[in-house]
Amino acid sequence: MDIGKRIRQLRIQNGLTLEELASRTELTKGFLSQLERNLASPSIQTLEDITEALGTTMAKFFAEDTDERIVFTPDEAFIDERENETVHWIVPNAQKNRMEPILVELKPGNTTSVIEPHEGEEFGYVLAGRILLYREGTKKGLPLKKGDNFCMSGKEAHWLENKGSQTAVVLWISTPPIF
């Protein structure tokens, strides 16, 4: 955590100048300026005094930023190359969210890992190739091609198979996260 940046952010949110914060905390304006630029480090007691003067608590000061991150780039994805499939975790730390999107690449002749029964729902959209969607207890897979999608409960074990001649790519979303 950037403590100096957080102090400055709260000071500005409270409409305080460095001089006003210095007066409230009995610290010097110069020292507070150094703290905000990370040129000095406060003691715990000093930081408690600052947070109190800024109308917050130490717990709230150090709480994770609640700004919801909504944009992710391809270089942030984690790629898991498994024996039969390649899984692209396209949203970092998605398991903390209510849904978890992944991209699955499935080479010809391969199947995905079996997704065991779970509470929740799943959605898949075929971006490339052709797949068969199997559900527990069925012998015949449901065929899907590029542009097709599936939406189903997670109550039955299920998996995908690529019997086509090209790599299939599926955007697969689960709620709650299970992958």
Steps between C-alpha positions, in 0.01 A plus 500: 500500500619850419451663842604846385259495208219382729568781752498759220182355350314516834635849577371632167166319541462677833584836341805551722826672417828362630505787746152414632588131539826598673304711746255218576774241551763723666745390228693729273384586151842392369479158664148441362622601155782245529250233607277572201799469264618182676825665604430421866314227687265567790502309825183309580402762758557783250295318236219451754506875571486576127214260430303640793553854371382384157180356649576135450640200685813296443283208382323714239828664400653162417183343360519388141397764252135449416531636148370226277747410232318437174760490222763228455756454225619176337843528663332468843350160413645186654539214253481145631613250237355168608536161336178521295409868511637848545314722746537878489399660830405832339395689816767501773376374838152436359434238769421789737218612268157347455590374152815367341567528127767293327601426143547132422704387201433141407711331234339247263429165666525631857252546784495748786524394861168383642323774693351331805144586612476833679254769598467775247489542126731499201502672167720421204544671163687329217744750349666256258463140388244237593442323830272246661356577843452189714296479818516218753281210397487591131686303236452746218651845522313814401670651191602866502686700235646849480236749613297245699474515878383297796345605828433241767483408865809349657298219664646230272861417421587624150788550255582605146653298218652617173439247223568760232811557293598837647562637848177605670490809721221549755429794728375320811346682796402344831307643789612457771865448403597133468793480258 
